Amino acid sequence: KGMAYESDYERYDSGFVIAQPGSYDSADVAVIREIDTQQGKVTLMNIETGKYYTLAFDGTTLIADKYGNGMAMAQMKNGDIVDVTFLRGKKKLSSIQLSDSAWVMENVQKYNFDILRQSAEVGSAVYSLRNNLVVSSEGKDAQLEDIIRGDVISVSGVGNSVYSVIVEEGHGYLRLSANDYLKGGWIEVGQEVIQQITEDMLLVVPEGSYDVHLTANGIDEVRPVTIYRNQEYTMDVSGLEPEAPKVGKIVFAISPSSASVYIDGEQADISVPVEVEYGVHQLLVKAQGYQT
């Protein structure tokens, strides 16, 4: 029976082979577009064709950095350029490794993107932008047009081509409501933004927490604010009203009586007590034949 069984098995062999860890039939250099660790799926973009495809991964998937050291899928991120092997029919990811042919520049603040010319200045070098560029912010798809000066980015590519741009630190917006008493004054948002206040102004502010300093005639106010990426925060300043100026009176006794007195550059009538706001002022006294 043993021989007959083996003969039957050979005759009806389906060719099915259980996939072993590390076995594959396809390989790519790709950019990670999205990782779903809960579902165990990763969406990739082939850097040559721009084609997107999704593969499943599990505990048998080999995950490594560019030096071959093991790492977790959670350590991978959108925009990483990777070498992958997979079983095409099963859509099963066999291995994924940060590509040693790729370069990465992190915490980039000096850059300029020319979308029409498909070029990018990063630091002192110029690169070409691929049509299938992956742009990501907070793990979600983003647009290159939404990146503004002041955002902090990471740029990845191969050779002279940029394949991914990741926004590491973005920007939000700050609006002042009911700011009638503040018009013409100044707003300071930390050390990032200093600007004169206008009606219905909307400030672009790097994400983060700041002290907002508002100054105008009779107003000096500091308020905390937290700006979140791509969100608008409206600061209600309707309760701010200028304090009535505090004044004192100065009686002048001048000799010779022909002398002229100037306060802050304007001649004062010293025949009566002169009202002056509290604070520091410049006083000049002039007379013919006398030292000013």
C-alpha positions as CSV (number, residue, x, y, z in Angstrom):
1,K,0.0,0.0,0.0
2,G,2.9,2.3,0.7
3,M,4.2,2.0,-2.8
4,A,0.7,2.3,-4.3
5,Y,0.1,5.5,-2.3
6,E,3.3,7.1,-3.4
7,S,2.5,6.2,-7.0
8,D,-0.9,7.8,-6.7
9,Y,0.5,10.9,-5.1
10,E,3.0,11.3,-8.0
11,R,0.2,10.8,-10.5
12,Y,-2.1,13.4,-9.0
13,D,0.5,15.9,-7.7
14,S,-1.0,19.4,-8.0
15,G,2.3,21.1,-7.9
16,F,1.3,23.1,-4.8
17,V,4.3,24.1,-2.7
18,I,4.0,25.7,0.8
19,A,5.6,29.1,0.7
20,Q,8.6,29.2,3.0
21,P,9.8,32.3,4.8
22,G,11.9,34.4,2.4
23,S,10.6,32.7,-0.8
24,Y,9.5,35.0,-3.6
25,D,9.0,35.3,-7.3
26,S,9.1,39.1,-7.8
27,A,11.3,42.0,-6.7
28,D,11.0,45.7,-6.8
29,V,12.4,49.0,-5.7
30,A,9.5,50.9,-4.4
31,V,8.3,53.8,-2.2
32,I,6.1,53.1,0.8
33,R,2.8,55.0,0.4
34,E,0.8,53.6,3.3
35,I,1.3,51.1,6.1
36,D,-1.6,49.5,7.9
37,T,-0.1,47.6,10.8
38,Q,-3.6,46.5,12.1
39,Q,-4.6,44.9,8.8
40,G,-1.0,43.8,8.1
41,K,-0.9,45.5,4.7
42,V,1.5,47.9,3.0
43,T,0.8,49.9,-0.1
44,L,3.8,50.5,-2.4
45,M,4.7,52.4,-5.5
46,N,7.1,51.0,-8.1
47,I,9.6,53.8,-8.7
48,E,9.9,53.1,-12.4
49,T,6.3,52.6,-13.4
50,G,4.5,54.6,-10.8
51,K,2.1,51.6,-10.3
52,Y,0.6,51.2,-6.8
53,Y,0.0,47.8,-5.3
54,T,-0.8,46.4,-1.8
55,L,0.9,43.4,-0.2
56,A,0.2,41.5,3.0
57,F,2.9,41.0,5.6
58,D,3.1,38.9,8.8
59,G,5.6,37.4,11.2
60,T,7.4,35.6,8.4
61,T,8.1,38.8,6.5
62,L,11.8,39.7,6.7
63,I,12.2,43.4,7.7
64,A,15.6,45.2,7.7
65,D,17.4,48.5,7.5
66,K,19.8,49.2,4.7
67,Y,22.6,47.4,6.6
68,G,20.5,44.2,7.0
69,N,19.8,44.7,10.6
70,G,16.3,43.5,11.7
71,M,13.6,46.1,12.5
72,A,9.8,46.3,12.9
73,M,7.3,47.4,10.3
74,A,6.3,50.1,12.7
75,Q,9.7,51.6,12.2
76,M,9.2,52.0,8.5
77,K,7.3,55.1,7.4
78,N,5.6,56.6,4.4
79,G,8.1,57.9,1.8
80,D,10.8,55.3,2.6
81,I,12.4,53.9,-0.5
82,V,12.7,50.1,-0.1
83,D,13.8,46.9,-1.8
84,V,11.0,44.4,-1.7
85,T,10.5,40.8,-2.6
86,F,7.1,39.2,-2.8
87,L,4.9,36.4,-4.1
88,R,2.9,38.0,-6.8
89,G,0.0,35.6,-7.0
90,K,-0.5,35.6,-3.2
91,K,0.2,39.3,-2.8
92,K,2.4,38.3,0.1
93,L,5.4,40.4,1.1
94,S,8.4,38.2,1.6
95,S,11.0,40.9,2.6
96,I,11.3,44.6,2.8
97,Q,14.5,46.5,3.4
98,L,15.5,50.1,3.3
99,S,17.2,50.5,-0.1
100,D,20.9,51.0,0.0
101,S,20.7,52.7,-3.4
102,A,18.5,55.5,-1.9
103,W,19.5,58.7,-0.2
104,V,17.6,60.5,2.5
105,M,17.9,64.1,3.7
106,E,16.1,64.8,7.0
107,N,15.1,68.0,8.7
108,V,15.5,70.1,5.5
109,Q,14.6,73.7,5.8
110,K,16.3,75.1,2.7
111,Y,14.5,74.0,-0.4
112,N,12.5,75.2,-3.4
113,F,10.2,73.2,-5.6
114,D,9.5,74.2,-9.2
115,I,6.5,72.1,-10.2
116,L,6.3,73.4,-13.8
117,R,9.9,72.5,-14.5
118,Q,9.7,69.4,-12.4
119,S,12.8,70.3,-10.4
120,A,13.8,70.7,-6.8
121,E,16.5,72.7,-5.1
122,V,17.4,70.9,-1.8
123,G,20.3,72.6,0.0
124,S,22.8,73.5,-2.7
125,A,21.9,70.7,-5.1
126,V,19.3,70.5,-7.9
127,Y,17.2,67.3,-8.5
128,S,14.4,66.3,-10.8
129,L,10.9,65.6,-9.5
130,R,9.3,62.4,-10.6
131,N,5.8,62.5,-11.9
132,N,4.9,59.7,-9.5
133,L,6.3,61.7,-6.5
134,V,4.9,60.5,-3.1
135,V,4.1,63.5,-0.8
136,S,3.0,62.7,2.8
137,S,2.0,64.7,5.9
138,E,1.1,63.1,9.2
139,G,0.9,59.7,7.4
140,K,-1.6,60.9,4.8
141,D,-1.3,61.9,1.2
142,A,-0.5,65.6,0.7
143,Q,0.2,68.0,-2.2
144,L,3.5,69.6,-3.0
145,E,1.7,72.9,-3.4
146,D,0.7,72.8,0.2
147,I,4.3,72.9,1.4
148,I,5.4,76.4,2.3
149,R,8.6,78.1,3.3
150,G,9.1,77.4,7.0
151,D,7.9,73.8,6.9
152,V,10.5,71.2,7.8
153,I,10.7,68.2,5.4
154,S,12.5,65.0,4.6
155,V,13.4,64.2,1.0
156,S,14.3,60.8,-0.4
157,G,15.5,59.8,-3.8
158,V,17.7,57.7,-6.0
159,G,20.5,59.2,-8.1
160,N,19.4,62.6,-9.3
161,S,15.7,62.0,-8.8
162,V,13.4,62.8,-5.9
163,Y,10.8,60.2,-5.2
164,S,9.3,61.2,-1.9
165,V,8.8,64.3,0.3
166,I,7.6,64.0,3.8
167,V,6.5,67.0,5.9
168,E,8.1,66.6,9.4
169,E,6.9,69.9,10.8
170,G,4.1,71.8,9.0
171,H,2.1,74.9,9.6
172,G,-1.3,76.1,10.7
173,Y,-3.2,79.4,10.8
174,L,-4.0,82.1,13.4
175,R,-6.8,84.5,13.0
176,L,-7.8,87.5,15.3
177,S,-11.5,88.2,15.7
178,A,-13.0,91.5,16.8
179,N,-9.6,93.2,16.8
180,D,-10.9,96.8,16.3
181,Y,-8.7,98.2,19.1
182,L,-5.6,96.4,17.9
183,K,-5.5,97.7,14.3
184,G,-2.2,99.3,13.6
185,G,-0.7,97.5,16.6
186,W,1.7,94.6,16.6
187,I,1.4,90.8,17.0
188,E,4.3,88.6,18.0
189,V,3.9,84.8,17.9
190,G,6.9,83.6,19.8
191,Q,10.0,84.3,17.8
192,E,8.4,83.0,14.6
193,V,6.1,85.8,13.5
194,I,6.2,89.6,14.0
195,Q,3.6,91.6,12.0
196,Q,1.5,94.7,12.2
197,I,-2.1,94.0,12.9
198,T,-4.7,94.6,10.1
199,E,-8.4,93.9,9.7
200,D,-9.3,90.2,9.2
201,M,-5.7,89.2,9.2
202,L,-4.8,85.5,8.9
203,L,-1.3,84.5,9.9
204,V,0.6,81.4,8.7
205,V,2.4,80.0,11.7
206,P,4.6,76.9,12.1
207,E,2.9,74.3,14.2
208,G,3.7,74.4,17.9
209,S,2.9,76.2,21.2
210,Y,3.6,79.9,21.6
211,D,3.0,83.0,23.7
212,V,1.2,85.6,21.5
213,H,2.1,89.2,22.5
214,L,-0.4,91.8,21.4
215,T,0.5,95.5,21.7
216,A,-1.4,98.6,20.6
217,N,-2.1,102.0,22.0
218,G,-3.1,101.3,25.6
219,I,-3.0,97.5,25.2
220,D,-0.3,95.1,26.2
221,E,-1.5,91.5,26.3
222,V,0.1,88.1,26.3
223,R,-1.9,84.9,25.5
224,P,-0.8,81.3,25.0
225,V,-1.8,79.5,21.8
226,T,-1.1,76.0,20.2
227,I,-1.1,75.8,16.4
228,Y,-1.9,72.4,14.9
229,R,-0.9,71.4,11.4
230,N,-3.3,72.5,8.6
231,Q,-5.8,73.8,11.2
232,E,-7.0,77.3,11.8
233,Y,-7.2,78.8,15.4
234,T,-9.3,81.9,16.0
235,M,-8.2,84.0,18.9
236,D,-11.1,86.1,20.3
237,V,-9.7,89.5,21.4
238,S,-13.1,91.2,21.7
239,G,-12.5,91.7,25.5
240,L,-9.4,93.8,24.9
241,E,-9.9,97.5,25.3
242,P,-7.3,100.2,25.7
243,E,-6.8,101.6,29.1
244,A,-7.4,105.4,29.4
245,P,-4.0,107.1,29.4
246,K,-2.8,108.2,32.8
247,V,-1.5,111.8,32.9
248,G,0.3,114.1,35.2
249,K,0.6,117.8,35.2
250,I,3.9,119.7,35.1
251,V,4.2,123.3,36.2
252,F,7.3,125.0,34.7
253,A,9.2,127.9,36.2
254,I,11.6,129.0,33.5
255,S,14.3,131.8,33.5
256,P,14.6,133.6,31.3
257,S,10.9,133.8,30.6
258,S,11.6,134.0,26.9
259,A,12.8,130.4,26.8
260,S,10.8,127.9,24.8
261,V,10.0,124.4,26.1
262,Y,9.6,121.3,23.9
263,I,8.2,118.0,25.0
264,D,8.8,115.1,22.6
265,G,9.6,117.6,19.9
266,E,6.5,119.7,20.2
267,Q,6.5,123.2,21.8
268,A,4.5,123.4,25.0
269,D,2.5,126.3,26.4
270,I,4.1,126.6,29.8
271,S,1.9,129.5,30.8
272,V,-0.4,126.9,32.2
273,P,0.2,123.4,33.7
274,V,1.1,121.0,31.0
275,E,-0.6,117.5,30.9
276,V,1.8,114.7,30.0
277,E,1.1,110.9,29.9
278,Y,2.8,108.7,32.4
279,G,6.1,107.4,31.0
280,V,9.5,108.6,29.7
281,H,9.6,111.8,27.6
282,Q,12.2,114.0,26.0
283,L,12.4,117.6,27.4
284,L,14.2,120.5,25.6
285,V,14.5,124.1,26.8
286,K,15.9,126.6,24.3
287,A,16.7,130.4,24.6
288,Q,18.7,132.8,22.6
289,G,22.2,133.1,24.1
290,Y,21.8,130.1,26.3
291,Q,23.0,126.5,26.0
292,T,20.0,124.2,25.1
